[in-house]
Amino acid sequence: MTNRTSRLVMAVIAGLSMADAQAQNAPAPDHQHAQQGPQSAAPLAGLPKAGPPTTEAAKAYAAAAQKMHTDMSSDYTNDVDVDFVRGMIPHHQGAIDQAEILLKYSTNPRLRRLAGGIIASQRREIRFMEKWLKARQQGIEEKAMPAWLRNNPSTLDAATKSGNLQ
C-alpha cells in the first residue's frame, strides 16, 4: 500500500471520527426531528453498530479525535499555504495517535502494517511542514524538494486518480 493510499484511509477515518465526536458532543435538541448524519446511516453489513465509546480502544480513539480537532481549531492567517500547513500538522498528529492506538490494541497484521506506515509517513510529513513553517517565518522559501515529495501529485485531478489506484 502506498503512502498516498495510507493518507487517504486515515483521512477517511479521521473524518468519521470527527463526525462521531461532534455528534456525541452536540447538545440535545429541544424537540425531535429525524436524525441526520452518520448516526442515522444503516450500519455496514457485518460491522458493529456505532455508539458511545465503551472499550479502552474506543475511548482512546475518541480522546485522540477530540485533541486533533481542538488543535486544528486556530485563527486563520488568510495565507492559504500557512493555514493549510498549520491545520495539517495536528491532523497528521491525529492520524499518528490513532495508528498508535491500533498498534496497542489490535492484532490484525494487515492493519498493523498500515498503521506502522501511517506513523512513518505522517511523522516525515510533519517534520517537513514544521521545517517549512519555520523557514516561512524567516522569509525563506526553499525550492529543493525532498525525493519522497517529488513524485506526489500536484493537481486535484491527479491526486484523485492516484487515490483511486489499488
Chimera marker file (.cmm) of the C-alpha trace (Angstrom):
<marker_set name="trace">
<marker id="1" x="0.000" y="0.000" z="0.000" r="1" g="1" b="0" radius="0.5"/>
<marker id="2" x="1.363" y="3.423" z="-0.919" r="1" g="1" b="0" radius="0.5"/>
<marker id="3" x="1.768" y="6.350" z="1.439" r="1" g="1" b="0" radius="0.5"/>
<marker id="4" x="-0.875" y="8.195" z="-0.547" r="1" g="1" b="0" radius="0.5"/>
<marker id="5" x="-3.355" y="5.379" z="-0.010" r="1" g="1" b="0" radius="0.5"/>
<marker id="6" x="-2.460" y="5.282" z="3.674" r="1" g="1" b="0" radius="0.5"/>
<marker id="7" x="-3.092" y="9.012" z="3.964" r="1" g="1" b="0" radius="0.5"/>
<marker id="8" x="-6.441" y="8.654" z="2.210" r="1" g="1" b="0" radius="0.5"/>
<marker id="9" x="-7.512" y="5.857" z="4.563" r="1" g="1" b="0" radius="0.5"/>
<marker id="10" x="-6.534" y="7.896" z="7.620" r="1" g="1" b="0" radius="0.5"/>
<marker id="11" x="-8.295" y="10.973" z="6.280" r="1" g="1" b="0" radius="0.5"/>
<marker id="12" x="-11.495" y="8.952" z="5.943" r="1" g="1" b="0" radius="0.5"/>
<marker id="13" x="-11.062" y="7.509" z="9.462" r="1" g="1" b="0" radius="0.5"/>
<marker id="14" x="-10.339" y="10.952" z="10.891" r="1" g="1" b="0" radius="0.5"/>
<marker id="15" x="-13.397" y="12.386" z="9.151" r="1" g="1" b="0" radius="0.5"/>
<marker id="16" x="-15.609" y="9.645" z="10.535" r="1" g="1" b="0" radius="0.5"/>
<marker id="17" x="-14.119" y="10.136" z="13.997" r="1" g="1" b="0" radius="0.5"/>
<marker id="18" x="-14.753" y="13.878" z="13.768" r="1" g="1" b="0" radius="0.5"/>
<marker id="19" x="-18.375" y="13.355" z="12.761" r="1" g="1" b="0" radius="0.5"/>
<marker id="20" x="-18.865" y="10.864" z="15.597" r="1" g="1" b="0" radius="0.5"/>
<marker id="21" x="-17.203" y="13.158" z="18.156" r="1" g="1" b="0" radius="0.5"/>
<marker id="22" x="-19.300" y="16.109" z="17.001" r="1" g="1" b="0" radius="0.5"/>
<marker id="23" x="-22.492" y="14.066" z="17.187" r="1" g="1" b="0" radius="0.5"/>
<marker id="24" x="-21.651" y="12.857" z="20.695" r="1" g="1" b="0" radius="0.5"/>
<marker id="25" x="-20.835" y="16.362" z="21.909" r="1" g="1" b="0" radius="0.5"/>
<marker id="26" x="-23.821" y="18.077" z="20.295" r="1" g="1" b="0" radius="0.5"/>
<marker id="27" x="-26.457" y="19.416" z="22.670" r="1" g="1" b="0" radius="0.5"/>
<marker id="28" x="-29.757" y="17.560" z="22.781" r="1" g="1" b="0" radius="0.5"/>
<marker id="29" x="-32.380" y="19.118" z="20.511" r="1" g="1" b="0" radius="0.5"/>
<marker id="30" x="-35.312" y="20.934" z="22.101" r="1" g="1" b="0" radius="0.5"/>
<marker id="31" x="-37.681" y="18.813" z="20.048" r="1" g="1" b="0" radius="0.5"/>
<marker id="32" x="-37.384" y="15.663" z="17.993" r="1" g="1" b="0" radius="0.5"/>
<marker id="33" x="-36.513" y="15.704" z="14.302" r="1" g="1" b="0" radius="0.5"/>
<marker id="34" x="-35.453" y="12.878" z="12.058" r="1" g="1" b="0" radius="0.5"/>
<marker id="35" x="-31.844" y="12.211" z="12.931" r="1" g="1" b="0" radius="0.5"/>
<marker id="36" x="-29.350" y="13.213" z="10.244" r="1" g="1" b="0" radius="0.5"/>
<marker id="37" x="-25.690" y="12.497" z="9.549" r="1" g="1" b="0" radius="0.5"/>
<marker id="38" x="-23.534" y="9.450" z="10.171" r="1" g="1" b="0" radius="0.5"/>
<marker id="39" x="-25.535" y="8.312" z="13.207" r="1" g="1" b="0" radius="0.5"/>
<marker id="40" x="-28.667" y="7.729" z="11.100" r="1" g="1" b="0" radius="0.5"/>
<marker id="41" x="-26.921" y="5.723" z="8.399" r="1" g="1" b="0" radius="0.5"/>
<marker id="42" x="-27.539" y="1.994" z="8.404" r="1" g="1" b="0" radius="0.5"/>
<marker id="43" x="-24.604" y="0.089" z="9.869" r="1" g="1" b="0" radius="0.5"/>
<marker id="44" x="-22.313" y="-1.570" z="7.359" r="1" g="1" b="0" radius="0.5"/>
<marker id="45" x="-23.166" y="-5.241" z="6.978" r="1" g="1" b="0" radius="0.5"/>
<marker id="46" x="-21.150" y="-7.376" z="9.359" r="1" g="1" b="0" radius="0.5"/>
<marker id="47" x="-19.806" y="-4.432" z="11.371" r="1" g="1" b="0" radius="0.5"/>
<marker id="48" x="-20.895" y="-3.475" z="14.881" r="1" g="1" b="0" radius="0.5"/>
<marker id="49" x="-23.293" y="-0.559" z="15.200" r="1" g="1" b="0" radius="0.5"/>
<marker id="50" x="-21.572" y="2.691" z="16.157" r="1" g="1" b="0" radius="0.5"/>
<marker id="51" x="-22.320" y="4.045" z="19.585" r="1" g="1" b="0" radius="0.5"/>
<marker id="52" x="-20.673" y="5.702" z="22.544" r="1" g="1" b="0" radius="0.5"/>
<marker id="53" x="-17.127" y="4.515" z="23.241" r="1" g="1" b="0" radius="0.5"/>
<marker id="54" x="-17.092" y="1.788" z="25.895" r="1" g="1" b="0" radius="0.5"/>
<marker id="55" x="-13.843" y="-0.101" z="25.222" r="1" g="1" b="0" radius="0.5"/>
<marker id="56" x="-10.462" y="1.327" z="26.139" r="1" g="1" b="0" radius="0.5"/>
<marker id="57" x="-9.564" y="1.481" z="22.449" r="1" g="1" b="0" radius="0.5"/>
<marker id="58" x="-12.769" y="3.345" z="21.537" r="1" g="1" b="0" radius="0.5"/>
<marker id="59" x="-12.239" y="5.777" z="24.416" r="1" g="1" b="0" radius="0.5"/>
<marker id="60" x="-8.672" y="6.355" z="23.222" r="1" g="1" b="0" radius="0.5"/>
<marker id="61" x="-9.898" y="6.991" z="19.656" r="1" g="1" b="0" radius="0.5"/>
<marker id="62" x="-12.488" y="9.488" z="20.926" r="1" g="1" b="0" radius="0.5"/>
<marker id="63" x="-9.861" y="11.316" z="23.001" r="1" g="1" b="0" radius="0.5"/>
<marker id="64" x="-7.423" y="11.399" z="20.066" r="1" g="1" b="0" radius="0.5"/>
<marker id="65" x="-10.124" y="12.758" z="17.732" r="1" g="1" b="0" radius="0.5"/>
<marker id="66" x="-11.133" y="15.427" z="20.251" r="1" g="1" b="0" radius="0.5"/>
<marker id="67" x="-7.496" y="16.515" z="20.726" r="1" g="1" b="0" radius="0.5"/>
<marker id="68" x="-6.909" y="16.649" z="16.968" r="1" g="1" b="0" radius="0.5"/>
<marker id="69" x="-9.977" y="18.788" z="16.320" r="1" g="1" b="0" radius="0.5"/>
<marker id="70" x="-9.176" y="21.109" z="19.205" r="1" g="1" b="0" radius="0.5"/>
<marker id="71" x="-5.609" y="21.536" z="17.934" r="1" g="1" b="0" radius="0.5"/>
<marker id="72" x="-6.852" y="22.113" z="14.375" r="1" g="1" b="0" radius="0.5"/>
<marker id="73" x="-9.064" y="24.978" z="15.549" r="1" g="1" b="0" radius="0.5"/>
<marker id="74" x="-6.857" y="28.012" z="15.171" r="1" g="1" b="0" radius="0.5"/>
<marker id="75" x="-7.120" y="31.503" z="13.846" r="1" g="1" b="0" radius="0.5"/>
<marker id="76" x="-6.573" y="31.788" z="10.127" r="1" g="1" b="0" radius="0.5"/>
<marker id="77" x="-3.826" y="33.980" z="8.690" r="1" g="1" b="0" radius="0.5"/>
<marker id="78" x="-5.534" y="34.249" z="5.282" r="1" g="1" b="0" radius="0.5"/>
<marker id="79" x="-2.335" y="32.860" z="3.751" r="1" g="1" b="0" radius="0.5"/>
<marker id="80" x="-3.514" y="29.686" z="2.024" r="1" g="1" b="0" radius="0.5"/>
<marker id="81" x="-0.150" y="27.946" z="2.412" r="1" g="1" b="0" radius="0.5"/>
<marker id="82" x="0.358" y="28.784" z="6.092" r="1" g="1" b="0" radius="0.5"/>
<marker id="83" x="-3.249" y="27.984" z="7.000" r="1" g="1" b="0" radius="0.5"/>
<marker id="84" x="-3.004" y="24.621" z="5.223" r="1" g="1" b="0" radius="0.5"/>
<marker id="85" x="0.215" y="23.623" z="6.976" r="1" g="1" b="0" radius="0.5"/>
<marker id="86" x="-0.952" y="24.836" z="10.386" r="1" g="1" b="0" radius="0.5"/>
<marker id="87" x="-4.102" y="22.738" z="10.066" r="1" g="1" b="0" radius="0.5"/>
<marker id="88" x="-2.383" y="19.689" z="8.635" r="1" g="1" b="0" radius="0.5"/>
<marker id="89" x="0.202" y="19.299" z="11.412" r="1" g="1" b="0" radius="0.5"/>
<marker id="90" x="-2.390" y="18.460" z="14.101" r="1" g="1" b="0" radius="0.5"/>
<marker id="91" x="-4.379" y="16.481" z="11.528" r="1" g="1" b="0" radius="0.5"/>
<marker id="92" x="-1.320" y="14.333" z="10.800" r="1" g="1" b="0" radius="0.5"/>
<marker id="93" x="-0.590" y="14.024" z="14.526" r="1" g="1" b="0" radius="0.5"/>
<marker id="94" x="-4.159" y="12.784" z="14.967" r="1" g="1" b="0" radius="0.5"/>
<marker id="95" x="-3.509" y="10.109" z="12.351" r="1" g="1" b="0" radius="0.5"/>
<marker id="96" x="-0.361" y="9.090" z="14.239" r="1" g="1" b="0" radius="0.5"/>
<marker id="97" x="-2.237" y="8.984" z="17.533" r="1" g="1" b="0" radius="0.5"/>
<marker id="98" x="-4.966" y="6.789" z="16.039" r="1" g="1" b="0" radius="0.5"/>
<marker id="99" x="-2.421" y="4.475" z="14.406" r="1" g="1" b="0" radius="0.5"/>
<marker id="100" x="-0.621" y="4.124" z="17.739" r="1" g="1" b="0" radius="0.5"/>
<marker id="101" x="-3.919" y="3.142" z="19.370" r="1" g="1" b="0" radius="0.5"/>
<marker id="102" x="-4.433" y="0.481" z="16.715" r="1" g="1" b="0" radius="0.5"/>
<marker id="103" x="-0.931" y="-0.888" z="17.349" r="1" g="1" b="0" radius="0.5"/>
<marker id="104" x="-1.654" y="-1.012" z="21.074" r="1" g="1" b="0" radius="0.5"/>
<marker id="105" x="-4.981" y="-2.841" z="20.839" r="1" g="1" b="0" radius="0.5"/>
<marker id="106" x="-5.182" y="-4.699" z="17.509" r="1" g="1" b="0" radius="0.5"/>
<marker id="107" x="-3.622" y="-7.971" z="16.428" r="1" g="1" b="0" radius="0.5"/>
<marker id="108" x="-4.692" y="-7.670" z="12.767" r="1" g="1" b="0" radius="0.5"/>
<marker id="109" x="-1.404" y="-7.972" z="10.829" r="1" g="1" b="0" radius="0.5"/>
<marker id="110" x="-2.576" y="-6.031" z="7.756" r="1" g="1" b="0" radius="0.5"/>
<marker id="111" x="-3.922" y="-3.121" z="9.779" r="1" g="1" b="0" radius="0.5"/>
<marker id="112" x="-0.823" y="-3.118" z="11.988" r="1" g="1" b="0" radius="0.5"/>
<marker id="113" x="1.314" y="-2.743" z="8.820" r="1" g="1" b="0" radius="0.5"/>
<marker id="114" x="-0.973" y="0.024" z="7.588" r="1" g="1" b="0" radius="0.5"/>
<marker id="115" x="-0.723" y="1.798" z="10.962" r="1" g="1" b="0" radius="0.5"/>
<marker id="116" x="3.067" y="1.479" z="11.001" r="1" g="1" b="0" radius="0.5"/>
<marker id="117" x="3.288" y="3.011" z="7.540" r="1" g="1" b="0" radius="0.5"/>
<marker id="118" x="0.944" y="5.808" z="8.543" r="1" g="1" b="0" radius="0.5"/>
<marker id="119" x="3.079" y="6.638" z="11.570" r="1" g="1" b="0" radius="0.5"/>
<marker id="120" x="6.268" y="6.726" z="9.491" r="1" g="1" b="0" radius="0.5"/>
<marker id="121" x="4.824" y="8.802" z="6.630" r="1" g="1" b="0" radius="0.5"/>
<marker id="122" x="2.909" y="11.233" z="8.834" r="1" g="1" b="0" radius="0.5"/>
<marker id="123" x="5.966" y="11.888" z="11.039" r="1" g="1" b="0" radius="0.5"/>
<marker id="124" x="8.060" y="12.572" z="7.941" r="1" g="1" b="0" radius="0.5"/>
<marker id="125" x="5.411" y="14.963" z="6.627" r="1" g="1" b="0" radius="0.5"/>
<marker id="126" x="5.078" y="16.741" z="9.984" r="1" g="1" b="0" radius="0.5"/>
<marker id="127" x="8.849" y="17.302" z="10.061" r="1" g="1" b="0" radius="0.5"/>
<marker id="128" x="8.651" y="18.722" z="6.529" r="1" g="1" b="0" radius="0.5"/>
<marker id="129" x="5.764" y="21.054" z="7.427" r="1" g="1" b="0" radius="0.5"/>
<marker id="130" x="7.383" y="22.267" z="10.654" r="1" g="1" b="0" radius="0.5"/>
<marker id="131" x="10.606" y="22.996" z="8.758" r="1" g="1" b="0" radius="0.5"/>
<marker id="132" x="8.597" y="24.759" z="6.047" r="1" g="1" b="0" radius="0.5"/>
<marker id="133" x="6.753" y="26.923" z="8.595" r="1" g="1" b="0" radius="0.5"/>
<marker id="134" x="9.989" y="27.887" z="10.324" r="1" g="1" b="0" radius="0.5"/>
<marker id="135" x="11.603" y="28.854" z="7.020" r="1" g="1" b="0" radius="0.5"/>
<marker id="136" x="8.468" y="30.785" z="6.030" r="1" g="1" b="0" radius="0.5"/>
<marker id="137" x="8.585" y="32.744" z="9.305" r="1" g="1" b="0" radius="0.5"/>
<marker id="138" x="12.188" y="33.666" z="8.464" r="1" g="1" b="0" radius="0.5"/>
<marker id="139" x="11.199" y="34.767" z="4.963" r="1" g="1" b="0" radius="0.5"/>
<marker id="140" x="12.981" y="31.853" z="3.305" r="1" g="1" b="0" radius="0.5"/>
<marker id="141" x="11.389" y="29.803" z="0.546" r="1" g="1" b="0" radius="0.5"/>
<marker id="142" x="13.369" y="26.649" z="-0.140" r="1" g="1" b="0" radius="0.5"/>
<marker id="143" x="12.943" y="25.444" z="-3.709" r="1" g="1" b="0" radius="0.5"/>
<marker id="144" x="14.532" y="21.997" z="-3.294" r="1" g="1" b="0" radius="0.5"/>
<marker id="145" x="12.034" y="19.178" z="-2.833" r="1" g="1" b="0" radius="0.5"/>
<marker id="146" x="12.722" y="16.003" z="-0.853" r="1" g="1" b="0" radius="0.5"/>
<marker id="147" x="12.772" y="12.874" z="-3.001" r="1" g="1" b="0" radius="0.5"/>
<marker id="148" x="9.711" y="11.406" z="-1.238" r="1" g="1" b="0" radius="0.5"/>
<marker id="149" x="7.703" y="14.528" z="-2.113" r="1" g="1" b="0" radius="0.5"/>
<marker id="150" x="8.835" y="14.863" z="-5.727" r="1" g="1" b="0" radius="0.5"/>
<marker id="151" x="6.573" y="12.107" z="-7.079" r="1" g="1" b="0" radius="0.5"/>
<marker id="152" x="3.394" y="13.180" z="-5.285" r="1" g="1" b="0" radius="0.5"/>
<marker id="153" x="0.584" y="14.501" z="-7.489" r="1" g="1" b="0" radius="0.5"/>
<marker id="154" x="0.289" y="18.279" z="-7.656" r="1" g="1" b="0" radius="0.5"/>
<marker id="155" x="-3.201" y="18.750" z="-9.075" r="1" g="1" b="0" radius="0.5"/>
<marker id="156" x="-6.587" y="17.808" z="-7.663" r="1" g="1" b="0" radius="0.5"/>
<marker id="157" x="-7.334" y="15.576" z="-10.654" r="1" g="1" b="0" radius="0.5"/>
<marker id="158" x="-4.011" y="13.730" z="-10.393" r="1" g="1" b="0" radius="0.5"/>
<marker id="159" x="-4.405" y="13.312" z="-6.633" r="1" g="1" b="0" radius="0.5"/>
<marker id="160" x="-7.932" y="11.950" z="-7.072" r="1" g="1" b="0" radius="0.5"/>
<marker id="161" x="-6.795" y="9.478" z="-9.735" r="1" g="1" b="0" radius="0.5"/>
<marker id="162" x="-3.798" y="8.415" z="-7.638" r="1" g="1" b="0" radius="0.5"/>
<marker id="163" x="-6.005" y="7.933" z="-4.583" r="1" g="1" b="0" radius="0.5"/>
<marker id="164" x="-8.293" y="5.647" z="-6.563" r="1" g="1" b="0" radius="0.5"/>
<marker id="165" x="-5.476" y="3.273" z="-7.553" r="1" g="1" b="0" radius="0.5"/>
<marker id="166" x="-5.229" y="-0.029" z="-5.744" r="1" g="1" b="0" radius="0.5"/>
<link id1="1" id2="2" r="1" g="1" b="0" radius="0.2"/>
<link id1="2" id2="3" r="1" g="1" b="0" radius="0.2"/>
<link id1="3" id2="4" r="1" g="1" b="0" radius="0.2"/>
<link id1="4" id2="5" r="1" g="1" b="0" radius="0.2"/>
<link id1="5" id2="6" r="1" g="1" b="0" radius="0.2"/>
<link id1="6" id2="7" r="1" g="1" b="0" radius="0.2"/>
<link id1="7" id2="8" r="1" g="1" b="0" radius="0.2"/>
<link id1="8" id2="9" r="1" g="1" b="0" radius="0.2"/>
<link id1="9" id2="10" r="1" g="1" b="0" radius="0.2"/>
<link id1="10" id2="11" r="1" g="1" b="0" radius="0.2"/>
<link id1="11" id2="12" r="1" g="1" b="0" radius="0.2"/>
<link id1="12" id2="13" r="1" g="1" b="0" radius="0.2"/>
<link id1="13" id2="14" r="1" g="1" b="0" radius="0.2"/>
<link id1="14" id2="15" r="1" g="1" b="0" radius="0.2"/>
<link id1="15" id2="16" r="1" g="1" b="0" radius="0.2"/>
<link id1="16" id2="17" r="1" g="1" b="0" radius="0.2"/>
<link id1="17" id2="18" r="1" g="1" b="0" radius="0.2"/>
<link id1="18" id2="19" r="1" g="1" b="0" radius="0.2"/>
<link id1="19" id2="20" r="1" g="1" b="0" radius="0.2"/>
<link id1="20" id2="21" r="1" g="1" b="0" radius="0.2"/>
<link id1="21" id2="22" r="1" g="1" b="0" radius="0.2"/>
<link id1="22" id2="23" r="1" g="1" b="0" radius="0.2"/>
<link id1="23" id2="24" r="1" g="1" b="0" radius="0.2"/>
<link id1="24" id2="25" r="1" g="1" b="0" radius="0.2"/>
<link id1="25" id2="26" r="1" g="1" b="0" radius="0.2"/>
<link id1="26" id2="27" r="1" g="1" b="0" radius="0.2"/>
<link id1="27" id2="28" r="1" g="1" b="0" radius="0.2"/>
<link id1="28" id2="29" r="1" g="1" b="0" radius="0.2"/>
<link id1="29" id2="30" r="1" g="1" b="0" radius="0.2"/>
<link id1="30" id2="31" r="1" g="1" b="0" radius="0.2"/>
<link id1="31" id2="32" r="1" g="1" b="0" radius="0.2"/>
<link id1="32" id2="33" r="1" g="1" b="0" radius="0.2"/>
<link id1="33" id2="34" r="1" g="1" b="0" radius="0.2"/>
<link id1="34" id2="35" r="1" g="1" b="0" radius="0.2"/>
<link id1="35" id2="36" r="1" g="1" b="0" radius="0.2"/>
<link id1="36" id2="37" r="1" g="1" b="0" radius="0.2"/>
<link id1="37" id2="38" r="1" g="1" b="0" radius="0.2"/>
<link id1="38" id2="39" r="1" g="1" b="0" radius="0.2"/>
<link id1="39" id2="40" r="1" g="1" b="0" radius="0.2"/>
<link id1="40" id2="41" r="1" g="1" b="0" radius="0.2"/>
<link id1="41" id2="42" r="1" g="1" b="0" radius="0.2"/>
<link id1="42" id2="43" r="1" g="1" b="0" radius="0.2"/>
<link id1="43" id2="44" r="1" g="1" b="0" radius="0.2"/>
<link id1="44" id2="45" r="1" g="1" b="0" radius="0.2"/>
<link id1="45" id2="46" r="1" g="1" b="0" radius="0.2"/>
<link id1="46" id2="47" r="1" g="1" b="0" radius="0.2"/>
<link id1="47" id2="48" r="1" g="1" b="0" radius="0.2"/>
<link id1="48" id2="49" r="1" g="1" b="0" radius="0.2"/>
<link id1="49" id2="50" r="1" g="1" b="0" radius="0.2"/>
<link id1="50" id2="51" r="1" g="1" b="0" radius="0.2"/>
<link id1="51" id2="52" r="1" g="1" b="0" radius="0.2"/>
<link id1="52" id2="53" r="1" g="1" b="0" radius="0.2"/>
<link id1="53" id2="54" r="1" g="1" b="0" radius="0.2"/>
<link id1="54" id2="55" r="1" g="1" b="0" radius="0.2"/>
<link id1="55" id2="56" r="1" g="1" b="0" radius="0.2"/>
<link id1="56" id2="57" r="1" g="1" b="0" radius="0.2"/>
<link id1="57" id2="58" r="1" g="1" b="0" radius="0.2"/>
<link id1="58" id2="59" r="1" g="1" b="0" radius="0.2"/>
<link id1="59" id2="60" r="1" g="1" b="0" radius="0.2"/>
<link id1="60" id2="61" r="1" g="1" b="0" radius="0.2"/>
<link id1="61" id2="62" r="1" g="1" b="0" radius="0.2"/>
<link id1="62" id2="63" r="1" g="1" b="0" radius="0.2"/>
<link id1="63" id2="64" r="1" g="1" b="0" radius="0.2"/>
<link id1="64" id2="65" r="1" g="1" b="0" radius="0.2"/>
<link id1="65" id2="66" r="1" g="1" b="0" radius="0.2"/>
<link id1="66" id2="67" r="1" g="1" b="0" radius="0.2"/>
<link id1="67" id2="68" r="1" g="1" b="0" radius="0.2"/>
<link id1="68" id2="69" r="1" g="1" b="0" radius="0.2"/>
<link id1="69" id2="70" r="1" g="1" b="0" radius="0.2"/>
<link id1="70" id2="71" r="1" g="1" b="0" radius="0.2"/>
<link id1="71" id2="72" r="1" g="1" b="0" radius="0.2"/>
<link id1="72" id2="73" r="1" g="1" b="0" radius="0.2"/>
<link id1="73" id2="74" r="1" g="1" b="0" radius="0.2"/>
<link id1="74" id2="75" r="1" g="1" b="0" radius="0.2"/>
<link id1="75" id2="76" r="1" g="1" b="0" radius="0.2"/>
<link id1="76" id2="77" r="1" g="1" b="0" radius="0.2"/>
<link id1="77" id2="78" r="1" g="1" b="0" radius="0.2"/>
<link id1="78" id2="79" r="1" g="1" b="0" radius="0.2"/>
<link id1="79" id2="80" r="1" g="1" b="0" radius="0.2"/>
<link id1="80" id2="81" r="1" g="1" b="0" radius="0.2"/>
<link id1="81" id2="82" r="1" g="1" b="0" radius="0.2"/>
<link id1="82" id2="83" r="1" g="1" b="0" radius="0.2"/>
<link id1="83" id2="84" r="1" g="1" b="0" radius="0.2"/>
<link id1="84" id2="85" r="1" g="1" b="0" radius="0.2"/>
<link id1="85" id2="86" r="1" g="1" b="0" radius="0.2"/>
<link id1="86" id2="87" r="1" g="1" b="0" radius="0.2"/>
<link id1="87" id2="88" r="1" g="1" b="0" radius="0.2"/>
<link id1="88" id2="89" r="1" g="1" b="0" radius="0.2"/>
<link id1="89" id2="90" r="1" g="1" b="0" radius="0.2"/>
<link id1="90" id2="91" r="1" g="1" b="0" radius="0.2"/>
<link id1="91" id2="92" r="1" g="1" b="0" radius="0.2"/>
<link id1="92" id2="93" r="1" g="1" b="0" radius="0.2"/>
<link id1="93" id2="94" r="1" g="1" b="0" radius="0.2"/>
<link id1="94" id2="95" r="1" g="1" b="0" radius="0.2"/>
<link id1="95" id2="96" r="1" g="1" b="0" radius="0.2"/>
<link id1="96" id2="97" r="1" g="1" b="0" radius="0.2"/>
<link id1="97" id2="98" r="1" g="1" b="0" radius="0.2"/>
<link id1="98" id2="99" r="1" g="1" b="0" radius="0.2"/>
<link id1="99" id2="100" r="1" g="1" b="0" radius="0.2"/>
<link id1="100" id2="101" r="1" g="1" b="0" radius="0.2"/>
<link id1="101" id2="102" r="1" g="1" b="0" radius="0.2"/>
<link id1="102" id2="103" r="1" g="1" b="0" radius="0.2"/>
<link id1="103" id2="104" r="1" g="1" b="0" radius="0.2"/>
<link id1="104" id2="105" r="1" g="1" b="0" radius="0.2"/>
<link id1="105" id2="106" r="1" g="1" b="0" radius="0.2"/>
<link id1="106" id2="107" r="1" g="1" b="0" radius="0.2"/>
<link id1="107" id2="108" r="1" g="1" b="0" radius="0.2"/>
<link id1="108" id2="109" r="1" g="1" b="0" radius="0.2"/>
<link id1="109" id2="110" r="1" g="1" b="0" radius="0.2"/>
<link id1="110" id2="111" r="1" g="1" b="0" radius="0.2"/>
<link id1="111" id2="112" r="1" g="1" b="0" radius="0.2"/>
<link id1="112" id2="113" r="1" g="1" b="0" radius="0.2"/>
<link id1="113" id2="114" r="1" g="1" b="0" radius="0.2"/>
<link id1="114" id2="115" r="1" g="1" b="0" radius="0.2"/>
<link id1="115" id2="116" r="1" g="1" b="0" radius="0.2"/>
<link id1="116" id2="117" r="1" g="1" b="0" radius="0.2"/>
<link id1="117" id2="118" r="1" g="1" b="0" radius="0.2"/>
<link id1="118" id2="119" r="1" g="1" b="0" radius="0.2"/>
<link id1="119" id2="120" r="1" g="1" b="0" radius="0.2"/>
<link id1="120" id2="121" r="1" g="1" b="0" radius="0.2"/>
<link id1="121" id2="122" r="1" g="1" b="0" radius="0.2"/>
<link id1="122" id2="123" r="1" g="1" b="0" radius="0.2"/>
<link id1="123" id2="124" r="1" g="1" b="0" radius="0.2"/>
<link id1="124" id2="125" r="1" g="1" b="0" radius="0.2"/>
<link id1="125" id2="126" r="1" g="1" b="0" radius="0.2"/>
<link id1="126" id2="127" r="1" g="1" b="0" radius="0.2"/>
<link id1="127" id2="128" r="1" g="1" b="0" radius="0.2"/>
<link id1="128" id2="129" r="1" g="1" b="0" radius="0.2"/>
<link id1="129" id2="130" r="1" g="1" b="0" radius="0.2"/>
<link id1="130" id2="131" r="1" g="1" b="0" radius="0.2"/>
<link id1="131" id2="132" r="1" g="1" b="0" radius="0.2"/>
<link id1="132" id2="133" r="1" g="1" b="0" radius="0.2"/>
<link id1="133" id2="134" r="1" g="1" b="0" radius="0.2"/>
<link id1="134" id2="135" r="1" g="1" b="0" radius="0.2"/>
<link id1="135" id2="136" r="1" g="1" b="0" radius="0.2"/>
<link id1="136" id2="137" r="1" g="1" b="0" radius="0.2"/>
<link id1="137" id2="138" r="1" g="1" b="0" radius="0.2"/>
<link id1="138" id2="139" r="1" g="1" b="0" radius="0.2"/>
<link id1="139" id2="140" r="1" g="1" b="0" radius="0.2"/>
<link id1="140" id2="141" r="1" g="1" b="0" radius="0.2"/>
<link id1="141" id2="142" r="1" g="1" b="0" radius="0.2"/>
<link id1="142" id2="143" r="1" g="1" b="0" radius="0.2"/>
<link id1="143" id2="144" r="1" g="1" b="0" radius="0.2"/>
<link id1="144" id2="145" r="1" g="1" b="0" radius="0.2"/>
<link id1="145" id2="146" r="1" g="1" b="0" radius="0.2"/>
<link id1="146" id2="147" r="1" g="1" b="0" radius="0.2"/>
<link id1="147" id2="148" r="1" g="1" b="0" radius="0.2"/>
<link id1="148" id2="149" r="1" g="1" b="0" radius="0.2"/>
<link id1="149" id2="150" r="1" g="1" b="0" radius="0.2"/>
<link id1="150" id2="151" r="1" g="1" b="0" radius="0.2"/>
<link id1="151" id2="152" r="1" g="1" b="0" radius="0.2"/>
<link id1="152" id2="153" r="1" g="1" b="0" radius="0.2"/>
<link id1="153" id2="154" r="1" g="1" b="0" radius="0.2"/>
<link id1="154" id2="155" r="1" g="1" b="0" radius="0.2"/>
<link id1="155" id2="156" r="1" g="1" b="0" radius="0.2"/>
<link id1="156" id2="157" r="1" g="1" b="0" radius="0.2"/>
<link id1="157" id2="158" r="1" g="1" b="0" radius="0.2"/>
<link id1="158" id2="159" r="1" g="1" b="0" radius="0.2"/>
<link id1="159" id2="160" r="1" g="1" b="0" radius="0.2"/>
<link id1="160" id2="161" r="1" g="1" b="0" radius="0.2"/>
<link id1="161" id2="162" r="1" g="1" b="0" radius="0.2"/>
<link id1="162" id2="163" r="1" g="1" b="0" radius="0.2"/>
<link id1="163" id2="164" r="1" g="1" b="0" radius="0.2"/>
<link id1="164" id2="165" r="1" g="1" b="0" radius="0.2"/>
<link id1="165" id2="166" r="1" g="1" b="0" radius="0.2"/>
</marker_set>
